[in-house]
Amino acid sequence: MKPYRGDTGFIGWPSFLGRASWRRLHAMAIAVLLLLSISVNPALARNDVTAVASTAHVYLLRGVLNIFSLGLDDIAAQLRAQGIPVTVANFASWSSLADDAAAGYKSGRIKTIILVGHSSGATALPDMVAKLDQLGAPVKLAIGLDSVFRTKLSGRVGRYINFYIASGAGEPVAATGQLQGKLENINVQNVPGVGHMSIEKNRIMQRKVISEIDAVVFGRSVPSSGPQRPRQPGATGAARSGTARSAAVR
């Protein structure tokens, strides 16, 4: 005769669920834990960011004399620190750089083409955008820093931002009927310490440029520049397949 052990009132989970159900529950718990470990793993997140950055390429074009656009080197260093490939060259190289960018785009090595130019480098940007369009490699973002000549923009470009100093030698960019994209002419004459020879060295302007690039490469939001007002009535216009806008930034 078996000794009386009493009724504990407890039924074990394996008995209650059955062995098959218990195995399924156990497998589900392991799967959830694995998913959570991946989602919070900072190393994996960094790898994803690096992979995204490596498929972009930023081309920075200096002005007539390389010694006057050294602020682009500072911008390049900050972009490289984020894992973004960068090429810094004189504006006279714009055509060969377009060939290189198009080749990288067609091979799949480059997925996002970004252009930045200062002074004559900014003047060369519309030509580079047009050539890349002809080569089948659209530009995602182009940023001009105080172009000193009147230029016209055509071709495909996701967004073209022309920062210029209206009170100096800077000129707005005109949109043609062949423009496919968004053009913004932004007067930065009220930015403290900005000038034609310092616009690419100005910390405020450098932050603006890098923020715009980060927004394209990483999908980050761009900090507000404060109130933006049209430079004059009727300054906002539309091109056939694109848009043009003029604004002032303080």
C-alpha positions in Angstrom: 0.0 0.0 0.0 1.4 3.4 -1.1 1.8 6.0 1.6 -0.5 9.0 1.5 1.3 12.1 0.3 -1.6 14.5 0.4 -3.0 16.7 -2.3 -0.7 19.7 -3.0 -3.2 21.3 -5.3 -0.5 21.9 -7.9 -0.5 20.6 -11.4 2.8 20.9 -13.3 2.9 23.0 -16.5 4.1 20.0 -18.6 1.2 17.9 -17.4 -1.3 20.8 -17.8 -0.2 21.8 -21.4 0.9 18.4 -22.6 4.4 17.6 -23.8 3.8 18.9 -27.4 2.3 22.2 -26.3 5.2 22.7 -23.8 7.8 22.2 -26.5 6.0 24.7 -28.8 5.9 27.3 -25.9 9.5 26.7 -25.1 10.5 27.2 -28.8 8.5 30.4 -29.0 10.1 31.9 -25.9 13.6 31.2 -27.3 12.6 32.8 -30.6 11.3 36.0 -28.9 14.5 36.3 -26.8 16.6 36.0 -29.9 14.7 38.7 -31.7 15.0 41.0 -28.7 18.7 40.4 -28.5 19.1 41.4 -32.2 16.9 44.5 -31.9 18.9 45.9 -29.0 22.3 44.9 -30.1 24.2 48.1 -30.8 26.8 46.4 -32.8 24.3 45.2 -35.3 22.7 48.6 -35.5 26.1 50.2 -36.2 26.7 47.6 -38.9 23.4 48.6 -40.6 24.3 52.3 -40.5 27.8 51.6 -41.9 26.3 49.6 -44.7 23.9 52.4 -45.6 26.6 55.0 -45.5 29.1 53.0 -47.6 26.7 53.0 -50.6 26.6 56.8 -50.7 29.3 59.0 -52.1 29.8 62.8 -51.6 31.8 64.8 -54.1 33.0 68.2 -52.8 34.2 70.7 -55.4 36.6 73.4 -54.4 36.8 76.8 -56.1 39.4 78.3 -58.4 42.3 78.0 -56.0 42.2 75.1 -53.7 43.6 77.2 -50.8 40.3 79.2 -50.6 37.9 76.3 -50.1 39.6 74.4 -47.2 36.4 74.4 -45.2 35.3 71.6 -47.5 38.1 69.5 -45.9 36.5 69.9 -42.5 33.1 68.8 -43.9 34.8 65.8 -45.6 36.4 64.8 -42.3 33.1 64.9 -40.5 31.4 62.8 -43.2 34.1 60.2 -43.2 33.8 59.9 -39.5 30.3 58.8 -40.1 31.5 56.2 -42.7 30.4 58.2 -45.7 32.8 57.9 -48.7 34.0 61.4 -49.9 36.0 62.8 -52.8 37.4 66.3 -52.5 38.6 67.9 -55.8 39.0 71.1 -57.7 35.9 72.2 -59.6 37.8 71.8 -62.9 37.6 68.0 -62.4 33.8 68.0 -62.4 33.4 66.2 -65.7 35.8 63.3 -64.9 34.2 63.0 -61.4 30.8 62.7 -63.1 32.2 59.8 -65.2 33.5 58.1 -62.0 30.2 58.6 -60.2 28.2 57.3 -63.1 30.4 54.2 -63.3 30.0 53.5 -59.6 26.2 54.0 -59.8 25.8 51.6 -62.7 28.0 49.0 -61.0 25.8 49.2 -57.9 28.7 50.3 -55.7 27.2 53.8 -55.3 23.5 54.1 -54.7 23.3 57.7 -53.5 25.2 60.5 -55.3 25.6 63.8 -53.4 27.4 66.9 -54.7 28.7 70.0 -52.7 30.5 72.9 -54.3 31.9 76.2 -53.1 32.3 79.3 -55.2 33.3 78.1 -58.7 32.7 74.6 -57.4 29.1 75.7 -56.8 29.0 77.2 -60.3 30.0 73.8 -61.8 27.3 71.8 -60.0 24.5 72.4 -62.5 26.8 71.1 -65.3 27.7 68.1 -63.3 24.0 67.4 -62.5 23.1 67.6 -66.2 26.0 65.3 -67.2 25.1 62.7 -64.6 21.5 62.7 -65.8 22.7 62.1 -69.3 24.8 59.2 -68.1 21.8 57.7 -66.3 23.0 58.4 -62.8 20.6 60.9 -61.0 21.9 63.1 -58.2 20.0 62.7 -54.9 21.2 66.0 -53.3 23.3 68.9 -54.5 24.4 71.8 -52.3 25.9 75.0 -53.7 27.8 77.4 -51.5 27.7 81.0 -52.9 28.1 80.5 -56.7 29.3 83.8 -58.2 27.9 83.3 -61.7 24.3 82.9 -62.9 23.6 79.3 -63.6 20.6 77.3 -64.9 19.6 73.9 -63.6 18.2 71.0 -65.7 18.2 67.3 -65.5 17.2 65.0 -62.6 18.1 65.9 -59.0 16.2 64.9 -55.9 16.9 68.3 -54.2 19.2 71.2 -55.2 20.0 73.7 -52.4 21.8 76.9 -53.4 23.0 78.8 -50.4 24.0 82.2 -51.5 24.8 85.6 -50.1 22.5 88.1 -51.7 24.3 91.1 -50.3 27.6 89.9 -51.9 28.6 88.3 -55.1 26.4 85.3 -54.7 23.7 84.4 -57.3 20.5 82.4 -57.3 20.2 79.4 -59.6 17.5 79.5 -62.3 15.3 76.4 -63.0 14.8 75.4 -66.6 11.9 73.6 -68.1 14.0 70.4 -68.2 14.4 70.3 -64.4 13.1 67.2 -62.7 13.5 67.8 -59.0 13.3 70.5 -56.3 15.4 73.7 -56.4 15.8 76.0 -53.4 17.6 79.3 -53.4 18.4 80.3 -49.8 19.8 83.6 -48.9 22.2 83.2 -46.0 23.5 86.8 -45.7 22.1 87.1 -42.1 24.0 84.1 -40.9 26.6 85.4 -38.3 30.1 85.6 -39.7 29.2 84.4 -43.2 31.0 85.7 -46.3 32.1 84.4 -49.7 35.5 83.3 -48.5 34.2 81.9 -45.2 30.8 80.3 -46.1 32.3 76.8 -46.3 34.3 77.3 -43.1 31.4 78.8 -41.1 30.3 76.4 -38.4 26.6 77.2 -38.8 26.8 76.5 -42.6 28.8 73.4 -42.1 26.2 72.0 -39.8 23.5 72.9 -42.3 25.4 71.0 -45.1 26.1 68.0 -43.0 22.5 67.9 -41.7 21.1 67.9 -45.2 23.5 65.1 -46.2 22.7 63.0 -43.1 18.9 63.4 -43.9 19.5 61.8 -47.3 22.0 59.1 -46.2 20.5 58.1 -42.9 17.0 59.4 -43.0 17.6 61.8 -40.1 15.5 64.9 -39.7 17.0 68.3 -40.5 17.1 70.8 -37.7 14.8 73.8 -38.3 16.6 76.9 -39.5 14.0 79.2 -38.0 11.6 81.3 -39.9 12.1 81.3 -43.7 10.7 84.2 -45.7 10.5 84.7 -49.4 13.2 87.1 -50.6 10.6 89.0 -52.6 7.0 88.6 -53.7 6.7 86.1 -56.5 10.0 84.5 -55.7 8.4 81.1 -55.4 8.0 79.5 -58.9 7.5 76.2 -60.5 9.5 74.5 -63.3 7.8 72.1 -65.6 8.7 68.9 -63.7 10.3 70.4 -60.7 9.9 73.3 -58.2 12.0 76.3 -57.4 11.9 78.3 -54.1 13.7 81.3 -52.7 14.0 81.9 -49.0 16.0 83.8 -46.5 17.7 82.1 -43.5 18.7 83.9 -40.3 
